[in-house]
Amino acid sequence: MLENLGIESYNSALEIIKIAKLTKGDILVVGCSTSEVLGEKIGTASSPDAANAVFSGIYKAAKENDVYIAAQ
């Protein structure tokens, strides 16, 4: 499941970067709840492992496109 979160996060970030036409040096602002990512109510199922998987995917996409990340 965690591997899928990383892959889905990567693909989603790439799609956002493309649609938003972000270029080198732009900032991708990210805010999400691991509880919600896992299908639960905000604040009820926090998961450092899920957070790491999601971040890893987003970071990879951002790095490939020379885009910075600002996380909430």
N, C-alpha and C positions, 0 to 999 in steps of 0.2 A: 504494500500500500504506500509506504513512504517513497519508494522509487517512483511510483506513479505520480505522487505529489510533485516531485522534483521535475519530472518530464512535463506535466501539465503546467506547472508554473513557468518553466522555460518557454514552452510554446505560447502561453498567454502573454508573457512579457515581450516576446518577439512580435507578436501580433499588435500589441499596443504600441511598441516602438515604431513599427511600420505605419500603422494607421495615423499615429500622431506626428509622423514624419520627424522624429527626433534625430538629431545629428550630433556629431562629436561635441562633447562638453555640455549637452543638455542634461536636464535632471528628470528622472522618472521618480515620481512620488508614490510610495507604496504604503498602504495601511490595510491591515487585515487582522482578523481574529483567528487564531489556530482552532479555537472551539468551533467557530463557524465553518472553517475549512473542513473540519471533521464531521460536520453536520449536526452540531450541537448548539445550544444557546450560548451567546457571548458570555465568557467568564466561567463557564461550567466545565470545560474540558481542555484547559491549557496544556500544550504539549511542546516541550523543547525539541523533541525529535521531529515533529511536524514542522515547527518553525524553521529548523535547520534545512529540512528538505525543500520547503517553499523558498527560503532565502537562496539556497544553492542554485536553484533553477533560475530565479530572477537575476542573481548576480552573474551567472554565466552569460545570459542574454545581454545584460547591460555591458559587461566587459567586452564581448564580441563586437558591440556597436559603439564603444567608447562613450557610453552614457553613464552618468553618475546616478546613484540611488540615494534618495532621502526616505528614510523609513520612520513611520510613526510608532 
